[in-house]
């Protein structure tokens, strides 16, 4: 998979270490990665729930960008979408697509 691989490779370690220098580029690449995973893997295999993010603690403050990610994913994914960011989970809980 080529989408986003080179950009995210700077982060060695866990997802809590991800702190990209270019926030807009990160979100663009993250949506590309999720798009690929949904179209090529999740939907064809009938995945029931998709977690769009988990433990990306250095990125929780970018609420508008995350809502854009969630909106994009919900348009593509056939199952349930879980937004794993605790800071914005309450107003936007586990939601059925469609």
N, C-alpha and C positions, 0 to 999 in steps of 0.2 A: 504494500500500500504506500503510495507516494505522497498522498495529501497530508501535509503537516509533519511528516516524520522528521525531516531535517530541522525544522524550526523547534520542535519539542525535544530534540535529542540533547540540547544543552543542559537539561535537567536530569542529573544523575541522582538517584535516590528515590524517595517516595513522593507522592502527589502533594504532600504538605510543603515540599521544597519548591514547587513550581511558583516562580515569581518572574514572569516574563518582562523583559525590558520594553516591549512594544505591545501594549494592551490591545489596541484595535486589531493588530495582526494576529495576536493570540486567539481572539474570539472568531475571527474569520477562519483561521485554520481549524479551530475546535469544531466549528459548524461543518467544515468539510469532512473532518474525521467522522463525526456523528452521522452525516449524510451517507457516507460510504458504508459504515457499519449497519445502518438501518436498511438501506437498499440492498446491499449484498449479503448481509448475514441475518439480521434480526427478523425482518419481514419474511424472507423466504423460509426461515426455520420456525416461524410461528412463535417467536419469543413473546412472552406474556407481559413483562414489565421491563422498562428501560430506565436505568438511573443515569441521568444526564451529567451528573457531577458528584464527586464525593471527596471531602477533605481538601478541597482547593481553597484553603483558609486565607491565603494571601490575595484571593480574587473575590471574596465575598462582598466587598464594597461596591462592585460594579453591577448593581441591581438592574439597570436598564439593559445592559449587555446580556445578562443572564435571562431576562424575560424574552429578549430577542431569540436567544438560543432555544428556550422552551417552546416558544411559538413556532419556530421552524421545525423543531423535532415533532411537535404535535401534528403538524401538517403532513409529515412523512410517515410516522410510525403507526402501525395498525393496532398496537396494544396500549397498555397504560404507561404514562410517563411519570416518573418520580423525580422531582427536583430536590436534590440532596443537600441544598445549602440551607442550614438551619436558620440563618438570619432572614431569609425570605420565604421559608417554607410555610409559615402559619397563614399568610394571606393567600397562598396559592398551593393548597395541599394536593395529594395524589388525585389526579383528575383523569377520567376516562376520555379517550380521544373521541372526537366527533360528537 
